[in-house]
Amino acid sequence: MSIHVIGVDAYALGWVGVELRDGAFGRAMLASTLYEIVAGSSGAAVIGVDIPLGMLPDRWRAADTLAADQLGPRRGSIFRVPPKAVWQEGDFAAANRLCRELTGAGLSRQSWALRPKLLEANAIWERHPGLLFEAHPEVSFRQMAGEPLAYAKKTWTGQARRRQLLAKHGIVLPDQLGPAGQAPPDDILDAAAVAWSAHRMATGAAQSHPSPPEENEGTRIAIWY
């Protein structure tokens, strides 16, 4: 039976996905909402998403600190995810104030900008237990390489290295991706790396930060790779 998974990355105009079948490239897709990708997933076993899934009531998540510690020069690609109540505030000023009250540290505007996509992904995650899981491209690439990547994903050398790592692990991205080829190259590469982790999740090979995952209200919170 074929193992069908999808890796999804948020980008400026929506979401970009890479589908794998038995670990090899199947297709790439663009969508304005994550709901569209889930609805058109054609029975995918799992869908990996590069967006935080699950928050704690009163503190930062262990997953983000542990993952960042493994990334060396790429640690800045991971941001700490504040408590759940922070995301329920209506504006940045209120969210930043509550974040300081709960954790002793403020919230970045970069993190707050992800709020719409984060809330959408978490709503799907809660509605369809076991379908979505959280992955992070740099954590996935680090696992593929056996070491942190030296060059950032927006550099020529960094993109060449990431494409090489994907190919080494059986994911050969074609030059022509159809409409999905309009997405930025680093977002396509990120979605493919998340898809690699999704395949590992579907086959029982995935690991997680932390291990075992944190638990909150019956859910498991971790970054899988």
C-alpha positions as CSV (number, residue, x, y, z in Angstrom):
1,M,0.0,0.0,0.0
2,S,1.4,3.4,-1.0
3,I,2.3,5.8,1.8
4,H,1.0,9.2,0.9
5,V,2.0,12.3,3.0
6,I,2.1,16.1,2.6
7,G,4.4,18.7,4.0
8,V,3.1,22.3,4.2
9,D,4.9,25.6,4.8
10,A,3.2,29.0,5.4
11,Y,4.4,31.7,3.0
12,A,3.4,35.3,2.3
13,L,0.3,34.6,0.1
14,G,-0.9,31.5,1.9
15,W,0.4,27.9,2.0
16,V,2.6,25.8,-0.2
17,G,2.6,22.0,0.0
18,V,4.7,19.1,-1.3
19,E,3.2,15.7,-1.6
20,L,5.3,12.5,-1.3
21,R,4.2,9.0,-2.3
22,D,6.4,6.3,-0.8
23,G,8.9,9.0,0.1
24,A,9.3,10.3,-3.5
25,F,8.1,13.6,-4.9
26,G,4.5,13.5,-6.1
27,R,3.4,17.1,-6.7
28,A,3.5,20.6,-5.3
29,M,0.5,22.8,-4.6
30,L,-0.5,26.3,-3.5
31,A,-3.5,27.3,-1.5
32,S,-4.8,30.4,0.2
33,T,-5.8,28.5,3.3
34,L,-4.6,25.3,5.0
35,Y,-8.2,24.1,4.9
36,E,-7.9,23.8,1.1
37,I,-4.8,21.6,1.3
38,V,-6.4,19.4,3.9
39,A,-9.6,19.1,1.9
40,G,-7.7,18.1,-1.2
41,S,-5.2,15.8,0.5
42,S,-6.7,12.7,-1.1
43,G,-6.4,10.5,1.9
44,A,-2.9,11.5,3.1
45,A,-1.8,9.5,6.1
46,V,-0.4,12.6,7.8
47,I,0.2,16.2,7.0
48,G,3.3,17.9,8.4
49,V,2.9,21.7,9.0
50,D,5.6,24.2,9.7
51,I,3.6,26.2,12.2
52,P,3.3,25.7,16.0
53,L,0.6,23.3,17.0
54,G,-0.3,23.4,20.7
55,M,0.4,26.0,23.3
56,L,0.8,25.7,27.1
57,P,-1.4,27.6,29.5
58,D,1.2,29.7,31.4
59,R,4.7,29.2,29.9
60,W,6.9,28.8,26.9
61,R,7.1,25.4,25.1
62,A,10.1,23.1,25.7
63,A,10.0,22.1,22.0
64,D,11.2,25.4,20.7
65,T,14.2,25.8,23.1
66,L,15.3,22.2,22.5
67,A,15.0,22.5,18.8
68,A,16.9,25.8,18.7
69,D,19.7,24.3,20.7
70,Q,20.3,21.8,18.0
71,L,20.5,24.3,15.1
72,G,23.7,26.2,15.7
73,P,23.8,29.1,13.2
74,R,20.2,28.4,12.2
75,R,18.8,28.7,15.7
76,G,17.2,32.1,14.9
77,S,14.8,30.3,12.5
78,I,12.8,29.1,15.6
79,F,10.8,31.4,17.7
80,R,9.5,30.7,21.2
81,V,5.8,30.1,21.3
82,P,4.0,32.0,24.1
83,P,1.1,30.7,26.2
84,K,-2.3,30.0,24.6
85,A,-4.1,33.0,26.1
86,V,-1.6,35.4,24.4
87,W,-2.9,34.3,21.0
88,Q,-6.5,35.0,22.0
89,E,-5.8,38.7,22.5
90,G,-7.2,41.0,19.9
91,D,-4.1,43.2,19.2
92,F,-0.3,43.1,19.5
93,A,-0.1,45.6,22.5
94,A,-2.5,43.5,24.6
95,A,-0.8,40.2,23.6
96,N,2.7,41.6,24.3
97,R,1.5,42.8,27.7
98,L,0.0,39.5,28.6
99,C,3.0,37.6,27.4
100,R,5.2,39.6,29.8
101,E,2.8,39.0,32.7
102,L,2.8,35.2,32.1
103,T,6.4,34.6,31.1
104,G,8.5,37.6,32.1
105,A,9.4,38.3,28.4
106,G,7.7,40.1,25.6
107,L,6.3,38.9,22.3
108,S,7.9,39.7,18.9
109,R,6.0,41.3,16.1
110,Q,7.3,38.5,13.8
111,S,5.6,35.9,16.0
112,W,2.3,37.9,16.2
113,A,2.2,38.2,12.4
114,L,1.8,34.4,12.3
115,R,-1.4,34.6,14.4
116,P,-4.0,34.0,11.6
117,K,-2.2,31.0,10.2
118,L,-1.4,29.6,13.6
119,L,-5.0,29.8,14.7
120,E,-6.2,28.2,11.5
121,A,-3.7,25.4,11.8
122,N,-4.5,24.8,15.4
123,A,-8.3,24.7,14.7
124,I,-7.7,21.9,12.1
125,W,-5.3,20.1,14.4
126,E,-7.9,20.0,17.2
127,R,-10.7,19.0,14.8
128,H,-8.8,16.1,13.1
129,P,-6.7,14.4,15.8
130,G,-3.8,12.5,14.4
131,L,-3.8,14.1,10.9
132,L,-1.6,17.2,11.4
133,F,1.6,17.3,13.3
134,E,4.2,20.0,13.7
135,A,7.6,19.9,12.0
136,H,10.3,22.5,11.4
137,P,12.3,22.6,8.1
138,E,15.7,23.5,9.7
139,V,15.3,20.7,12.2
140,S,14.5,18.3,9.4
141,F,17.4,19.4,7.3
142,R,19.7,19.1,10.3
143,Q,18.6,15.5,10.7
144,M,19.2,14.8,7.0
145,A,22.7,16.4,7.2
146,G,23.8,15.1,10.6
147,E,24.8,18.6,11.5
148,P,23.5,22.2,11.5
149,L,23.5,23.8,8.0
150,A,26.1,26.5,7.6
151,Y,24.3,28.7,5.1
152,A,20.9,30.4,5.4
153,K,18.0,29.1,3.2
154,K,17.7,32.3,1.2
155,T,21.3,32.1,0.0
156,W,22.4,30.3,-3.3
157,T,24.7,28.0,-1.4
158,G,22.1,27.3,1.2
159,Q,19.4,26.4,-1.3
160,A,21.7,24.2,-3.3
161,R,22.7,22.4,-0.1
162,R,19.0,21.8,0.9
163,R,18.0,20.6,-2.6
164,Q,21.0,18.2,-2.5
165,L,20.0,16.9,0.9
166,L,16.5,16.3,-0.3
167,A,17.7,14.4,-3.4
168,K,20.0,12.3,-1.2
169,H,17.0,11.2,0.8
170,G,14.9,10.4,-2.3
171,I,13.1,13.7,-2.8
172,V,14.1,15.0,-6.2
173,L,12.3,18.3,-6.9
174,P,11.6,18.9,-10.6
175,D,12.4,22.3,-12.2
176,Q,8.8,22.6,-13.3
177,L,6.3,22.6,-10.4
178,G,3.3,24.1,-12.2
179,P,1.5,26.9,-10.4
180,A,3.4,26.1,-7.2
181,G,6.5,27.2,-8.9
182,Q,5.4,30.8,-8.2
183,A,6.2,30.3,-4.5
184,P,9.6,31.4,-3.2
185,P,12.3,28.7,-3.6
186,D,13.0,28.6,0.1
187,D,9.3,27.9,0.9
188,I,9.2,25.0,-1.6
189,L,12.3,23.5,0.0
190,D,10.9,24.0,3.5
191,A,7.6,22.2,2.5
192,A,9.7,19.4,1.0
193,A,11.7,19.0,4.2
194,V,8.5,18.9,6.3
195,A,7.1,16.3,3.9
196,W,10.3,14.2,4.6
197,S,9.5,14.4,8.3
198,A,5.8,13.5,7.5
199,H,7.0,10.3,5.8
200,R,9.1,9.5,8.8
201,M,6.0,10.1,11.0
202,A,3.9,7.8,8.8
203,T,6.5,5.0,8.9
204,G,7.2,5.3,12.7
205,A,10.7,6.6,12.2
206,A,10.2,10.2,13.4
207,Q,11.8,11.6,16.6
208,S,10.7,14.6,18.6
209,H,11.8,17.6,20.6
210,P,11.1,17.0,23.5
211,S,11.0,13.3,23.8
212,P,8.5,12.3,25.1
213,P,6.4,15.3,24.0
214,E,4.9,17.7,26.5
215,E,1.2,17.0,27.2
216,N,-1.6,19.6,27.8
217,E,-5.3,18.9,27.9
218,G,-4.9,15.5,26.2
219,T,-2.7,16.7,23.4
220,R,1.0,16.1,22.7
221,I,3.2,19.1,22.0
222,A,6.4,18.6,20.1
223,I,8.4,19.4,17.0
224,W,8.8,16.2,15.0
225,Y,11.6,15.3,12.6
